[in-house]
């Protein structure tokens, strides 16, 4: 649609194409890591910067949040220590949490849709990663089932 306009906004088109390329490269890396994981059948624990990991996942969903009129904040405190983990699995967990948060905001007014991903260090020097949203919350009658396999609302 942008290209068909009489005076196409080339800077915006360049930014969109850059985002597509970055997301394509990220998806390729995820696929490569999943294939390697399946082939080996074992996990590869590597040192990770949790802040950069969170920022990367937020970058993946930012466009979708904008399309859904959701305010997305990524708050990372200074001096968060590295963690040891498997990058793809942690990214997948964060991505799932963010997608769930977006779904939780469907019935919330556009001006109140907010998601916050925070990366902090606890008093015990542990890394805490949290995802919060301004949705209605979990109904009390299903609270005891939320960790059951394949349970969904």
C-alpha positions as CSV (number, residue, x, y, z in Angstrom):
1,X,0.0,0.0,0.0
2,X,2.8,2.4,0.8
3,X,4.5,1.7,-2.5
4,X,1.3,2.4,-4.4
5,X,0.9,5.8,-2.9
6,X,1.6,8.8,-5.1
7,X,4.6,9.9,-3.0
8,X,5.8,6.7,-1.2
9,X,7.5,7.3,2.2
10,X,10.9,5.8,1.4
11,X,12.4,6.1,4.9
12,X,9.4,4.3,6.4
13,X,9.6,1.6,3.7
14,X,13.4,1.2,4.4
15,X,12.7,0.8,8.1
16,X,10.0,-1.8,7.4
17,X,12.3,-3.8,5.2
18,X,15.1,-3.6,7.7
19,X,12.7,-5.0,10.4
20,X,11.6,-7.8,8.1
21,X,15.3,-8.7,7.4
22,X,16.2,-8.6,11.1
23,X,13.2,-10.8,12.0
24,X,14.0,-13.2,9.1
25,X,17.6,-13.6,10.4
26,X,16.3,-14.1,13.9
27,X,13.8,-16.8,12.7
28,X,16.5,-18.5,10.8
29,X,18.7,-18.6,13.9
30,X,15.8,-20.0,16.0
31,X,15.2,-22.7,13.4
32,X,18.9,-23.6,13.3
33,X,19.0,-23.9,17.1
34,X,15.9,-26.0,17.2
35,X,17.3,-28.4,14.5
36,X,20.6,-28.6,16.5
37,X,18.7,-29.3,19.7
38,X,16.6,-32.1,18.1
39,X,19.6,-33.6,16.4
40,X,21.6,-33.7,19.6
41,X,18.8,-34.4,22.0
42,X,20.6,-32.3,24.7
43,X,20.6,-28.8,25.8
44,X,23.5,-26.4,25.2
45,X,23.9,-24.1,28.2
46,X,25.7,-20.9,27.3
47,X,26.3,-17.5,29.1
48,X,23.5,-15.1,28.2
49,X,22.8,-11.4,28.8
50,X,19.2,-11.5,30.0
51,X,18.7,-7.8,29.2
52,X,19.7,-8.3,25.6
53,X,17.7,-11.4,25.3
54,X,14.6,-9.6,26.6
55,X,15.2,-6.7,24.2
56,X,15.4,-9.1,21.3
57,X,12.1,-10.7,22.1
58,X,10.4,-7.3,22.7
59,X,11.7,-6.3,19.2
60,X,10.0,-9.4,17.7
61,X,6.6,-8.4,19.1
62,X,6.8,-4.6,19.0
63,X,5.1,-4.3,15.6
64,X,2.2,-6.6,16.7
65,X,1.7,-4.6,19.9
66,X,1.6,-1.4,17.9
67,X,-1.0,-3.0,15.5
68,X,-3.1,-4.0,18.6
69,X,-2.7,-0.6,20.2
70,X,-0.7,-2.0,23.1
71,X,1.9,0.0,25.0
72,X,4.9,-2.2,25.4
73,X,7.6,-1.3,27.9
74,X,10.9,-3.1,28.4
75,X,12.6,-2.1,31.7
76,X,16.1,-3.5,32.4
77,X,18.0,-2.5,35.4
78,X,21.7,-1.8,35.3
79,X,24.3,-4.4,36.0
80,X,22.1,-7.5,35.6
81,X,24.5,-10.5,35.7
82,X,24.8,-13.0,32.9
83,X,22.8,-16.3,33.3
84,X,23.5,-19.7,31.9
85,X,20.8,-21.2,29.7
86,X,19.6,-22.2,26.3
87,X,18.9,-19.0,24.3
88,X,16.1,-20.4,22.1
89,X,14.2,-21.9,25.0
90,X,14.3,-18.8,27.1
91,X,13.3,-16.7,24.1
92,X,10.4,-19.0,23.5
93,X,9.2,-18.7,27.1
94,X,9.4,-14.9,26.9
95,X,7.7,-14.9,23.6
96,X,4.8,-17.1,24.9
97,X,4.4,-14.9,28.0
98,X,4.2,-11.7,25.8
99,X,1.7,-13.3,23.4
100,X,-0.4,-14.5,26.3
101,X,-0.3,-10.9,27.7
102,X,-1.4,-9.5,24.3
103,X,-4.3,-12.0,24.2
104,X,-5.3,-11.0,27.8
105,X,-5.8,-7.4,26.6
106,X,-8.4,-8.1,23.9
107,X,-11.3,-7.0,26.1
108,X,-9.4,-4.0,27.6
109,X,-10.0,-0.5,26.2
110,X,-7.4,0.6,23.7
111,X,-6.1,3.4,26.0
112,X,-5.5,1.0,28.9
113,X,-3.6,-1.8,27.0
114,X,-0.2,-2.1,28.6
115,X,2.5,-4.7,28.8
116,X,5.8,-4.5,30.8
117,X,8.7,-6.9,30.6
118,X,11.1,-6.2,33.4
119,X,14.6,-7.7,34.0
120,X,16.0,-7.0,37.5
121,X,18.4,-8.4,40.0
122,X,17.0,-9.7,43.3
123,X,18.6,-9.2,46.8
124,X,20.1,-12.7,46.4
125,X,21.8,-11.7,43.1
126,X,19.3,-13.8,41.2
127,X,17.9,-12.5,37.9
128,X,14.2,-11.9,37.9
129,X,12.3,-11.6,34.5
130,X,8.7,-10.7,34.7
131,X,5.9,-9.9,32.3
132,X,2.9,-8.0,33.5
133,X,-0.1,-6.7,31.7
134,X,-3.2,-4.5,32.4
135,X,-5.6,-7.3,31.6
136,X,-8.4,-8.5,33.8
137,X,-6.3,-11.2,35.5
138,X,-6.9,-14.9,36.0
139,X,-10.3,-16.0,37.2
140,X,-10.2,-17.5,40.7
141,X,-12.1,-20.6,39.6
142,X,-9.4,-21.7,37.2
143,X,-6.3,-20.5,39.2
144,X,-5.5,-24.1,40.4
145,X,-5.4,-25.4,36.8
146,X,-3.2,-22.9,35.1
147,X,-0.1,-25.1,35.2
148,X,-1.8,-28.2,33.9
149,X,-0.5,-29.5,30.5
150,X,-2.6,-28.2,27.6
151,X,-4.9,-26.2,29.8
152,X,-6.0,-23.0,28.1
153,X,-8.7,-20.3,28.5
